[in-house]
């Protein structure tokens, strides 16, 4: 008898949870039902950080593969991945800031004006040019088969392009808590 009541309670709890999930699931597309929240969520996904995130997603795997190839001395792979970084950077630039002007529409959806788009393009182009030049330099250095210089070229790209852009475009990292500083963090 006790076993039957435990099964009944488990089935009843499962029914309540399933009913709650199904009921809430119908409203899931409304992001808690508030239209202002829906619009804010749309702005997050189509925002001025879109080009930067696109570049980071496209080149992060390539830069990781560059480091791996440097560590094993595969200079052909280093050059291939460096050229991929440069090519992907050019593609992202064209995708977001097309020469014919039609690609800037992603920013207009968030209410961005032409002046803000032009300023963003200038800042984005600055770091993207450094990335492309550095990636080409990595490939050229890899051709010399000097592992130390090839690594220095990668480090230079990370310092001058990636970290410099992060410093300008991201929020500052918070200070470490005191207990972590004491532990060497």
Beta strands, then each sheet from edge to edge (+ up, - down):
end
